[in-house]
Every structure is written in C-alpha cells, then in structure tokens.
Amino acid sequence: MQEDFAGKVALVTGAGSGMGRATAILLAKRGAAEVAERGIPMRRVGTGREIATAVAFLLSDDASYVNGAHLAVDGGFLA
C-alpha cells in the first residue's frame, strides 16, 4: 500500500544527492509539499559547516552546562 503524504510537509536533510535526494523525490511524488529556500526565513539552506559548528559547540567544554536543550539549526524554519 502506498502512503499518501498530500497536505503534509517533508523536510529531508541531505536532499541534494544520494539517498536523501531519492527520499525527497519519492515523498514529493507521494504528495508531500517541498520545503525549499523560500520556506526558510534566512532564504537559504544551511551548509554542512554551519551544522558541524553547532555540533562542535555541543561537544565542547563551552556547552558543559547545557542540559536537555533543543537546538534548532534550521535558519528559522521552526521559529
């Protein structure tokens, strides 16, 4: 049975190539709305370096007192 994603939004990370791209195409074919730069308040997709910087912070001593926080590194998409 093919699942219907009509009226839903699918945000697929890594959709530029490989498995992420294949997943994004499949979800779009099944009716999911696309989220592109226009859906992100910063008007662009984040870079791998921006994600890595956030991860590096969380792994560093600077984040030693951070506990149970939700860090959305999404250009304001969830805001």
PDB file of N, CA, C and O in Angstrom:
ATOM      1  N   MET A   1       0.840  -1.172   0.000  1.00  0.00           N
ATOM      2  CA  MET A   1       0.000   0.000   0.000  1.00  0.00           C
ATOM      3  C   MET A   1       0.892   1.245   0.000  1.00  0.00           C
ATOM      4  O   MET A   1       1.840   1.344   0.779  1.00  0.00           O
ATOM      5  N   GLN A   2       0.576   2.173  -0.871  1.00  0.00           N
ATOM      6  CA  GLN A   2       1.359   3.388  -0.989  1.00  0.00           C
ATOM      7  C   GLN A   2       0.789   4.456  -0.049  1.00  0.00           C
ATOM      8  O   GLN A   2      -0.402   4.763  -0.092  1.00  0.00           O
ATOM      9  N   GLU A   3       1.651   5.013   0.794  1.00  0.00           N
ATOM     10  CA  GLU A   3       1.213   6.018   1.753  1.00  0.00           C
ATOM     11  C   GLU A   3       0.973   7.352   1.059  1.00  0.00           C
ATOM     12  O   GLU A   3       1.705   7.719   0.139  1.00  0.00           O
ATOM     13  N   ASP A   4      -0.046   8.073   1.495  1.00  0.00           N
ATOM     14  CA  ASP A   4      -0.401   9.364   0.921  1.00  0.00           C
ATOM     15  C   ASP A   4       0.118  10.480   1.819  1.00  0.00           C
ATOM     16  O   ASP A   4      -0.237  10.554   2.995  1.00  0.00           O
ATOM     17  N   PHE A   5       0.951  11.340   1.266  1.00  0.00           N
ATOM     18  CA  PHE A   5       1.515  12.444   2.022  1.00  0.00           C
ATOM     19  C   PHE A   5       0.904  13.782   1.616  1.00  0.00           C
ATOM     20  O   PHE A   5       1.464  14.830   1.940  1.00  0.00           O
ATOM     21  N   ALA A   6      -0.209  13.774   0.930  1.00  0.00           N
ATOM     22  CA  ALA A   6      -0.863  15.008   0.486  1.00  0.00           C
ATOM     23  C   ALA A   6      -1.183  15.887   1.689  1.00  0.00           C
ATOM     24  O   ALA A   6      -1.717  15.418   2.694  1.00  0.00           O
ATOM     25  N   GLY A   7      -0.846  17.174   1.568  1.00  0.00           N
ATOM     26  CA  GLY A   7      -1.113  18.117   2.634  1.00  0.00           C
ATOM     27  C   GLY A   7      -0.099  18.106   3.749  1.00  0.00           C
ATOM     28  O   GLY A   7      -0.245  18.848   4.720  1.00  0.00           O
ATOM     29  N   LYS A   8       0.918  17.288   3.637  1.00  0.00           N
ATOM     30  CA  LYS A   8       1.962  17.223   4.656  1.00  0.00           C
ATOM     31  C   LYS A   8       3.242  17.833   4.092  1.00  0.00           C
ATOM     32  O   LYS A   8       3.422  17.918   2.878  1.00  0.00           O
ATOM     33  N   VAL A   9       4.116  18.251   4.983  1.00  0.00           N
ATOM     34  CA  VAL A   9       5.405  18.812   4.583  1.00  0.00           C
ATOM     35  C   VAL A   9       6.489  17.823   4.981  1.00  0.00           C
ATOM     36  O   VAL A   9       6.497  17.312   6.101  1.00  0.00           O
ATOM     37  N   ALA A  10       7.393  17.561   4.068  1.00  0.00           N
ATOM     38  CA  ALA A  10       8.518  16.678   4.351  1.00  0.00           C
ATOM     39  C   ALA A  10       9.804  17.485   4.251  1.00  0.00           C
ATOM     40  O   ALA A  10      10.092  18.075   3.210  1.00  0.00           O
ATOM     41  N   LEU A  11      10.570  17.512   5.325  1.00  0.00           N
ATOM     42  CA  LEU A  11      11.863  18.185   5.337  1.00  0.00           C
ATOM     43  C   LEU A  11      12.908  17.092   5.377  1.00  0.00           C
ATOM     44  O   LEU A  11      13.061  16.411   6.391  1.00  0.00           O
ATOM     45  N   VAL A  12      13.625  16.918   4.287  1.00  0.00           N
ATOM     46  CA  VAL A  12      14.620  15.860   4.176  1.00  0.00           C
ATOM     47  C   VAL A  12      15.995  16.503   4.167  1.00  0.00           C
ATOM     48  O   VAL A  12      16.311  17.294   3.278  1.00  0.00           O
ATOM     49  N   THR A  13      16.807  16.169   5.146  1.00  0.00           N
ATOM     50  CA  THR A  13      18.162  16.697   5.164  1.00  0.00           C
ATOM     51  C   THR A  13      19.021  15.871   4.206  1.00  0.00           C
ATOM     52  O   THR A  13      18.802  14.672   4.039  1.00  0.00           O
ATOM     53  N   GLY A  14      19.968  16.507   3.601  1.00  0.00           N
ATOM     54  CA  GLY A  14      20.825  15.808   2.646  1.00  0.00           C
ATOM     55  C   GLY A  14      20.116  15.506   1.345  1.00  0.00           C
ATOM     56  O   GLY A  14      20.451  14.531   0.672  1.00  0.00           O
ATOM     57  N   ALA A  15      19.130  16.332   0.971  1.00  0.00           N
ATOM     58  CA  ALA A  15      18.342  16.062  -0.233  1.00  0.00           C
ATOM     59  C   ALA A  15      19.048  16.485  -1.515  1.00  0.00           C
ATOM     60  O   ALA A  15      18.478  16.372  -2.600  1.00  0.00           O
ATOM     61  N   GLY A  16      20.264  16.965  -1.406  1.00  0.00           N
ATOM     62  CA  GLY A  16      20.991  17.403  -2.594  1.00  0.00           C
ATOM     63  C   GLY A  16      21.544  16.269  -3.425  1.00  0.00           C
ATOM     64  O   GLY A  16      21.786  16.438  -4.620  1.00  0.00           O
ATOM     65  N   SER A  17      21.750  15.109  -2.811  1.00  0.00           N
ATOM     66  CA  SER A  17      22.327  13.991  -3.559  1.00  0.00           C
ATOM     67  C   SER A  17      22.048  12.670  -2.844  1.00  0.00           C
ATOM     68  O   SER A  17      21.575  12.637  -1.709  1.00  0.00           O
ATOM     69  N   GLY A  18      22.353  11.608  -3.537  1.00  0.00           N
ATOM     70  CA  GLY A  18      22.289  10.274  -2.949  1.00  0.00           C
ATOM     71  C   GLY A  18      20.939   9.867  -2.402  1.00  0.00           C
ATOM     72  O   GLY A  18      19.895  10.167  -2.980  1.00  0.00           O
ATOM     73  N   MET A  19      20.982   9.175  -1.273  1.00  0.00           N
ATOM     74  CA  MET A  19      19.784   8.631  -0.658  1.00  0.00           C
ATOM     75  C   MET A  19      18.819   9.729  -0.217  1.00  0.00           C
ATOM     76  O   MET A  19      17.605   9.558  -0.329  1.00  0.00           O
ATOM     77  N   GLY A  20      19.339  10.857   0.283  1.00  0.00           N
ATOM     78  CA  GLY A  20      18.478  11.964   0.689  1.00  0.00           C
ATOM     79  C   GLY A  20      17.680  12.506  -0.483  1.00  0.00           C
ATOM     80  O   GLY A  20      16.492  12.802  -0.353  1.00  0.00           O
ATOM     81  N   ARG A  21      18.338  12.636  -1.631  1.00  0.00           N
ATOM     82  CA  ARG A  21      17.648  13.124  -2.829  1.00  0.00           C
ATOM     83  C   ARG A  21      16.572  12.142  -3.274  1.00  0.00           C
ATOM     84  O   ARG A  21      15.459  12.545  -3.613  1.00  0.00           O
ATOM     85  N   ALA A  22      16.901  10.860  -3.272  1.00  0.00           N
ATOM     86  CA  ALA A  22      15.940   9.829  -3.673  1.00  0.00           C
ATOM     87  C   ALA A  22      14.724   9.842  -2.741  1.00  0.00           C
ATOM     88  O   ALA A  22      13.588   9.691  -3.192  1.00  0.00           O
ATOM     89  N   THR A  23      14.969  10.022  -1.451  1.00  0.00           N
ATOM     90  CA  THR A  23      13.873  10.075  -0.483  1.00  0.00           C
ATOM     91  C   THR A  23      12.988  11.291  -0.726  1.00  0.00           C
ATOM     92  O   THR A  23      11.762  11.185  -0.700  1.00  0.00           O
ATOM     93  N   ALA A  24      13.613  12.457  -0.963  1.00  0.00           N
ATOM     94  CA  ALA A  24      12.850  13.684  -1.217  1.00  0.00           C
ATOM     95  C   ALA A  24      11.987  13.550  -2.466  1.00  0.00           C
ATOM     96  O   ALA A  24      10.832  13.978  -2.472  1.00  0.00           O
ATOM     97  N   ILE A  25      12.534  12.963  -3.514  1.00  0.00           N
ATOM     98  CA  ILE A  25      11.775  12.773  -4.757  1.00  0.00           C
ATOM     99  C   ILE A  25      10.600  11.837  -4.523  1.00  0.00           C
ATOM    100  O   ILE A  25       9.489  12.105  -4.981  1.00  0.00           O
ATOM    101  N   LEU A  26      10.836  10.747  -3.817  1.00  0.00           N
ATOM    102  CA  LEU A  26       9.765   9.784  -3.530  1.00  0.00           C
ATOM    103  C   LEU A  26       8.644  10.431  -2.721  1.00  0.00           C
ATOM    104  O   LEU A  26       7.468  10.240  -3.031  1.00  0.00           O
ATOM    105  N   LEU A  27       8.998  11.192  -1.691  1.00  0.00           N
ATOM    106  CA  LEU A  27       7.974  11.850  -0.877  1.00  0.00           C
ATOM    107  C   LEU A  27       7.193  12.873  -1.699  1.00  0.00           C
ATOM    108  O   LEU A  27       5.977  12.990  -1.547  1.00  0.00           O
ATOM    109  N   ALA A  28       7.876  13.609  -2.563  1.00  0.00           N
ATOM    110  CA  ALA A  28       7.200  14.589  -3.421  1.00  0.00           C
ATOM    111  C   ALA A  28       6.225  13.892  -4.371  1.00  0.00           C
ATOM    112  O   ALA A  28       5.119  14.382  -4.604  1.00  0.00           O
ATOM    113  N   LYS A  29       6.635  12.760  -4.912  1.00  0.00           N
ATOM    114  CA  LYS A  29       5.752  12.006  -5.814  1.00  0.00           C
ATOM    115  C   LYS A  29       4.512  11.502  -5.086  1.00  0.00           C
ATOM    116  O   LYS A  29       3.462  11.301  -5.695  1.00  0.00           O
ATOM    117  N   ARG A  30       4.642  11.301  -3.792  1.00  0.00           N
ATOM    118  CA  ARG A  30       3.512  10.806  -2.997  1.00  0.00           C
ATOM    119  C   ARG A  30       2.690  11.942  -2.392  1.00  0.00           C
ATOM    120  O   ARG A  30       1.800  11.699  -1.578  1.00  0.00           O
ATOM    121  N   GLY A  31       2.987  13.182  -2.786  1.00  0.00           N
ATOM    122  CA  GLY A  31       2.146  14.306  -2.400  1.00  0.00           C
ATOM    123  C   GLY A  31       2.686  15.243  -1.346  1.00  0.00           C
ATOM    124  O   GLY A  31       2.022  16.227  -1.020  1.00  0.00           O
ATOM    125  N   ALA A  32       3.870  14.982  -0.792  1.00  0.00           N
ATOM    126  CA  ALA A  32       4.414  15.873   0.234  1.00  0.00           C
ATOM    127  C   ALA A  32       4.823  17.201  -0.389  1.00  0.00           C
ATOM    128  O   ALA A  32       5.329  17.247  -1.510  1.00  0.00           O
ATOM    129  N   ALA A  33       4.597  18.274   0.351  1.00  0.00           N
ATOM    130  CA  ALA A  33       4.999  19.598  -0.119  1.00  0.00           C
ATOM    131  C   ALA A  33       6.508  19.737   0.001  1.00  0.00           C
ATOM    132  O   ALA A  33       7.125  19.175   0.906  1.00  0.00           O
ATOM    133  N   GLU A  34       7.085  20.479  -0.906  1.00  0.00           N
ATOM    134  CA  GLU A  34       8.518  20.731  -0.859  1.00  0.00           C
ATOM    135  C   GLU A  34       8.809  21.897   0.079  1.00  0.00           C
ATOM    136  O   GLU A  34       8.046  22.861   0.150  1.00  0.00           O
ATOM    137  N   VAL A  35       9.904  21.795   0.784  1.00  0.00           N
ATOM    138  CA  VAL A  35      10.388  22.912   1.583  1.00  0.00           C
ATOM    139  C   VAL A  35      11.730  23.295   0.979  1.00  0.00           C
ATOM    140  O   VAL A  35      12.706  22.551   1.079  1.00  0.00           O
ATOM    141  N   ALA A  36      11.766  24.449   0.360  1.00  0.00           N
ATOM    142  CA  ALA A  36      12.995  24.938  -0.254  1.00  0.00           C
ATOM    143  C   ALA A  36      13.383  26.238   0.425  1.00  0.00           C
ATOM    144  O   ALA A  36      12.828  26.603   1.461  1.00  0.00           O
ATOM    145  N   GLU A  37      14.329  26.924  -0.164  1.00  0.00           N
ATOM    146  CA  GLU A  37      14.812  28.164   0.422  1.00  0.00           C
ATOM    147  C   GLU A  37      13.685  29.127   0.761  1.00  0.00           C
ATOM    148  O   GLU A  37      13.756  29.834   1.766  1.00  0.00           O
ATOM    149  N   ARG A  38      12.648  29.165  -0.063  1.00  0.00           N
ATOM    150  CA  ARG A  38      11.555  30.124   0.179  1.00  0.00           C
ATOM    151  C   ARG A  38      10.807  29.823   1.475  1.00  0.00           C
ATOM    152  O   ARG A  38      10.147  30.708   2.019  1.00  0.00           O
ATOM    153  N   GLY A  39      10.897  28.603   1.975  1.00  0.00           N
ATOM    154  CA  GLY A  39      10.223  28.244   3.216  1.00  0.00           C
ATOM    155  C   GLY A  39      11.078  28.469   4.453  1.00  0.00           C
ATOM    156  O   GLY A  39      10.621  28.246   5.574  1.00  0.00           O
ATOM    157  N   ILE A  40      12.309  28.907   4.258  1.00  0.00           N
ATOM    158  CA  ILE A  40      13.238  29.149   5.358  1.00  0.00           C
ATOM    159  C   ILE A  40      13.418  30.655   5.502  1.00  0.00           C
ATOM    160  O   ILE A  40      13.788  31.316   4.532  1.00  0.00           O
ATOM    161  N   PRO A  41      13.168  31.217   6.685  1.00  0.00           N
ATOM    162  CA  PRO A  41      13.282  32.660   6.855  1.00  0.00           C
ATOM    163  C   PRO A  41      14.616  33.252   6.398  1.00  0.00           C
ATOM    164  O   PRO A  41      14.645  34.388   5.925  1.00  0.00           O
ATOM    165  N   MET A  42      15.713  32.514   6.526  1.00  0.00           N
ATOM    166  CA  MET A  42      17.012  33.034   6.090  1.00  0.00           C
ATOM    167  C   MET A  42      17.194  32.947   4.570  1.00  0.00           C
ATOM    168  O   MET A  42      18.209  33.391   4.032  1.00  0.00           O
ATOM    169  N   ARG A  43      16.198  32.370   3.887  1.00  0.00           N
ATOM    170  CA  ARG A  43      16.168  32.284   2.417  1.00  0.00           C
ATOM    171  C   ARG A  43      17.316  31.478   1.811  1.00  0.00           C
ATOM    172  O   ARG A  43      17.735  31.730   0.681  1.00  0.00           O
ATOM    173  N   ARG A  44      17.817  30.511   2.573  1.00  0.00           N
ATOM    174  CA  ARG A  44      18.858  29.628   2.045  1.00  0.00           C
ATOM    175  C   ARG A  44      18.933  28.376   2.900  1.00  0.00           C
ATOM    176  O   ARG A  44      18.524  28.373   4.062  1.00  0.00           O
ATOM    177  N   VAL A  45      19.452  27.330   2.318  1.00  0.00           N
ATOM    178  CA  VAL A  45      19.672  26.083   3.033  1.00  0.00           C
ATOM    179  C   VAL A  45      21.001  26.191   3.767  1.00  0.00           C
ATOM    180  O   VAL A  45      21.964  26.743   3.235  1.00  0.00           O
ATOM    181  N   GLY A  46      21.055  25.675   4.964  1.00  0.00           N
ATOM    182  CA  GLY A  46      22.287  25.720   5.750  1.00  0.00           C
ATOM    183  C   GLY A  46      23.385  24.866   5.139  1.00  0.00           C
ATOM    184  O   GLY A  46      23.124  23.936   4.376  1.00  0.00           O
ATOM    185  N   THR A  47      24.596  25.197   5.485  1.00  0.00           N
ATOM    186  CA  THR A  47      25.750  24.453   4.983  1.00  0.00           C
ATOM    187  C   THR A  47      26.142  23.372   5.985  1.00  0.00           C
ATOM    188  O   THR A  47      25.761  23.420   7.155  1.00  0.00           O
ATOM    189  N   GLY A  48      26.890  22.426   5.517  1.00  0.00           N
ATOM    190  CA  GLY A  48      27.414  21.387   6.400  1.00  0.00           C
ATOM    191  C   GLY A  48      28.283  21.980   7.497  1.00  0.00           C
ATOM    192  O   GLY A  48      28.288  21.497   8.630  1.00  0.00           O
ATOM    193  N   ARG A  49      29.014  23.025   7.153  1.00  0.00           N
ATOM    194  CA  ARG A  49      29.877  23.684   8.136  1.00  0.00           C
ATOM    195  C   ARG A  49      29.042  24.312   9.264  1.00  0.00           C
ATOM    196  O   ARG A  49      29.438  24.261  10.428  1.00  0.00           O
ATOM    197  N   GLU A  50      27.898  24.899   8.922  1.00  0.00           N
ATOM    198  CA  GLU A  50      27.046  25.501   9.948  1.00  0.00           C
ATOM    199  C   GLU A  50      26.498  24.442  10.905  1.00  0.00           C
ATOM    200  O   GLU A  50      26.412  24.675  12.111  1.00  0.00           O
ATOM    201  N   ILE A  51      26.138  23.303  10.378  1.00  0.00           N
ATOM    202  CA  ILE A  51      25.664  22.212  11.228  1.00  0.00           C
ATOM    203  C   ILE A  51      26.811  21.688  12.083  1.00  0.00           C
ATOM    204  O   ILE A  51      26.649  21.458  13.282  1.00  0.00           O
ATOM    205  N   ALA A  52      27.968  21.504  11.460  1.00  0.00           N
ATOM    206  CA  ALA A  52      29.148  20.996  12.178  1.00  0.00           C
ATOM    207  C   ALA A  52      29.566  21.936  13.296  1.00  0.00           C
ATOM    208  O   ALA A  52      29.995  21.478  14.355  1.00  0.00           O
ATOM    209  N   THR A  53      29.449  23.238  13.082  1.00  0.00           N
ATOM    210  CA  THR A  53      29.810  24.206  14.116  1.00  0.00           C
ATOM    211  C   THR A  53      28.909  24.062  15.333  1.00  0.00           C
ATOM    212  O   THR A  53      29.379  24.130  16.468  1.00  0.00           O
ATOM    213  N   ALA A  54      27.617  23.862  15.100  1.00  0.00           N
ATOM    214  CA  ALA A  54      26.677  23.667  16.211  1.00  0.00           C
ATOM    215  C   ALA A  54      27.002  22.372  16.968  1.00  0.00           C
ATOM    216  O   ALA A  54      26.974  22.340  18.198  1.00  0.00           O
ATOM    217  N   VAL A  55      27.304  21.326  16.230  1.00  0.00           N
ATOM    218  CA  VAL A  55      27.664  20.044  16.858  1.00  0.00           C
ATOM    219  C   VAL A  55      28.955  20.199  17.652  1.00  0.00           C
ATOM    220  O   VAL A  55      29.063  19.698  18.771  1.00  0.00           O
ATOM    221  N   ALA A  56      29.939  20.896  17.071  1.00  0.00           N
ATOM    222  CA  ALA A  56      31.209  21.112  17.763  1.00  0.00           C
ATOM    223  C   ALA A  56      30.997  21.869  19.072  1.00  0.00           C
ATOM    224  O   ALA A  56      31.631  21.564  20.082  1.00  0.00           O
ATOM    225  N   PHE A  57      30.097  22.864  19.049  1.00  0.00           N
ATOM    226  CA  PHE A  57      29.790  23.590  20.282  1.00  0.00           C
ATOM    227  C   PHE A  57      29.237  22.640  21.342  1.00  0.00           C
ATOM    228  O   PHE A  57      29.683  22.652  22.489  1.00  0.00           O
ATOM    229  N   LEU A  58      28.264  21.820  20.951  1.00  0.00           N
ATOM    230  CA  LEU A  58      27.653  20.907  21.923  1.00  0.00           C
ATOM    231  C   LEU A  58      28.648  19.888  22.475  1.00  0.00           C
ATOM    232  O   LEU A  58      28.486  19.403  23.595  1.00  0.00           O
ATOM    233  N   LEU A  59      29.666  19.567  21.700  1.00  0.00           N
ATOM    234  CA  LEU A  59      30.692  18.625  22.147  1.00  0.00           C
ATOM    235  C   LEU A  59      31.800  19.295  22.944  1.00  0.00           C
ATOM    236  O   LEU A  59      32.630  18.614  23.546  1.00  0.00           O
ATOM    237  N   SER A  60      31.821  20.624  22.953  1.00  0.00           N
ATOM    238  CA  SER A  60      32.913  21.356  23.593  1.00  0.00           C
ATOM    239  C   SER A  60      32.647  21.593  25.075  1.00  0.00           C
ATOM    240  O   SER A  60      31.539  21.384  25.570  1.00  0.00           O
ATOM    241  N   ASP A  61      33.697  22.036  25.769  1.00  0.00           N
ATOM    242  CA  ASP A  61      33.565  22.405  27.175  1.00  0.00           C
ATOM    243  C   ASP A  61      32.667  23.626  27.349  1.00  0.00           C
ATOM    244  O   ASP A  61      32.103  23.827  28.425  1.00  0.00           O
ATOM    245  N   ASP A  62      32.525  24.443  26.304  1.00  0.00           N
ATOM    246  CA  ASP A  62      31.653  25.617  26.378  1.00  0.00           C
ATOM    247  C   ASP A  62      30.193  25.228  26.613  1.00  0.00           C
ATOM    248  O   ASP A  62      29.409  26.041  27.102  1.00  0.00           O
ATOM    249  N   ALA A  63      29.828  24.009  26.273  1.00  0.00           N
ATOM    250  CA  ALA A  63      28.452  23.542  26.453  1.00  0.00           C
ATOM    251  C   ALA A  63      28.330  22.596  27.648  1.00  0.00           C
ATOM    252  O   ALA A  63      27.370  21.832  27.749  1.00  0.00           O
ATOM    253  N   SER A  64      29.294  22.652  28.537  1.00  0.00           N
ATOM    254  CA  SER A  64      29.322  21.695  29.645  1.00  0.00           C
ATOM    255  C   SER A  64      28.113  21.802  30.582  1.00  0.00           C
ATOM    256  O   SER A  64      27.795  20.839  31.280  1.00  0.00           O
ATOM    257  N   TYR A  65      27.436  22.955  30.610  1.00  0.00           N
ATOM    258  CA  TYR A  65      26.284  23.129  31.495  1.00  0.00           C
ATOM    259  C   TYR A  65      24.964  23.073  30.730  1.00  0.00           C
ATOM    260  O   TYR A  65      23.899  23.280  31.311  1.00  0.00           O
ATOM    261  N   VAL A  66      25.034  22.796  29.436  1.00  0.00           N
ATOM    262  CA  VAL A  66      23.827  22.668  28.617  1.00  0.00           C
ATOM    263  C   VAL A  66      23.234  21.291  28.889  1.00  0.00           C
ATOM    264  O   VAL A  66      23.930  20.277  28.833  1.00  0.00           O
ATOM    265  N   ASN A  67      21.932  21.275  29.185  1.00  0.00           N
ATOM    266  CA  ASN A  67      21.295  20.013  29.528  1.00  0.00           C
ATOM    267  C   ASN A  67      19.845  20.037  29.062  1.00  0.00           C
ATOM    268  O   ASN A  67      19.072  20.895  29.487  1.00  0.00           O
ATOM    269  N   GLY A  68      19.475  19.117  28.206  1.00  0.00           N
ATOM    270  CA  GLY A  68      18.095  18.983  27.772  1.00  0.00           C
ATOM    271  C   GLY A  68      17.595  20.092  26.876  1.00  0.00           C
ATOM    272  O   GLY A  68      16.387  20.315  26.793  1.00  0.00           O
ATOM    273  N   ALA A  69      18.489  20.794  26.204  1.00  0.00           N
ATOM    274  CA  ALA A  69      18.091  21.895  25.328  1.00  0.00           C
ATOM    275  C   ALA A  69      17.787  21.383  23.927  1.00  0.00           C
ATOM    276  O   ALA A  69      18.358  20.392  23.470  1.00  0.00           O
ATOM    277  N   HIS A  70      16.888  22.070  23.267  1.00  0.00           N
ATOM    278  CA  HIS A  70      16.577  21.779  21.857  1.00  0.00           C
ATOM    279  C   HIS A  70      17.251  22.873  21.037  1.00  0.00           C
ATOM    280  O   HIS A  70      16.865  24.039  21.121  1.00  0.00           O
ATOM    281  N   LEU A  71      18.239  22.510  20.256  1.00  0.00           N
ATOM    282  CA  LEU A  71      18.968  23.475  19.437  1.00  0.00           C
ATOM    283  C   LEU A  71      18.548  23.276  17.987  1.00  0.00           C
ATOM    284  O   LEU A  71      18.973  22.320  17.338  1.00  0.00           O
ATOM    285  N   ALA A  72      17.721  24.171  17.488  1.00  0.00           N
ATOM    286  CA  ALA A  72      17.265  24.083  16.098  1.00  0.00           C
ATOM    287  C   ALA A  72      18.231  24.850  15.209  1.00  0.00           C
ATOM    288  O   ALA A  72      18.281  26.079  15.255  1.00  0.00           O
ATOM    289  N   VAL A  73      18.982  24.143  14.417  1.00  0.00           N
ATOM    290  CA  VAL A  73      19.923  24.753  13.478  1.00  0.00           C
ATOM    291  C   VAL A  73      19.264  24.652  12.104  1.00  0.00           C
ATOM    292  O   VAL A  73      19.616  23.803  11.285  1.00  0.00           O
ATOM    293  N   ASP A  74      18.287  25.551  11.875  1.00  0.00           N
ATOM    294  CA  ASP A  74      17.422  25.416  10.693  1.00  0.00           C
ATOM    295  C   ASP A  74      17.120  26.734   9.986  1.00  0.00           C
ATOM    296  O   ASP A  74      16.188  26.806   9.184  1.00  0.00           O
ATOM    297  N   GLY A  75      17.887  27.762  10.272  1.00  0.00           N
ATOM    298  CA  GLY A  75      17.671  29.040   9.599  1.00  0.00           C
ATOM    299  C   GLY A  75      16.355  29.707   9.947  1.00  0.00           C
ATOM    300  O   GLY A  75      15.884  30.570   9.207  1.00  0.00           O
ATOM    301  N   GLY A  76      15.757  29.320  11.062  1.00  0.00           N
ATOM    302  CA  GLY A  76      14.499  29.902  11.498  1.00  0.00           C
ATOM    303  C   GLY A  76      13.262  29.161  11.017  1.00  0.00           C
ATOM    304  O   GLY A  76      12.145  29.634  11.227  1.00  0.00           O
ATOM    305  N   PHE A  77      13.434  28.003  10.374  1.00  0.00           N
ATOM    306  CA  PHE A  77      12.304  27.257   9.829  1.00  0.00           C
ATOM    307  C   PHE A  77      11.259  26.905  10.887  1.00  0.00           C
ATOM    308  O   PHE A  77      10.061  26.992  10.620  1.00  0.00           O
ATOM    309  N   LEU A  78      11.690  26.517  12.064  1.00  0.00           N
ATOM    310  CA  LEU A  78      10.758  26.113  13.115  1.00  0.00           C
ATOM    311  C   LEU A  78      10.282  27.289  13.970  1.00  0.00           C
ATOM    312  O   LEU A  78       9.383  27.126  14.795  1.00  0.00           O
ATOM    313  N   ALA A  79      10.864  28.446  13.785  1.00  0.00           N
ATOM    314  CA  ALA A  79      10.531  29.613  14.628  1.00  0.00           C
ATOM    315  C   ALA A  79       9.122  30.109  14.391  1.00  0.00           C
ATOM    316  O   ALA A  79       8.695  31.078  15.019  1.00  0.00           O
TER     317      ALA A  79
END
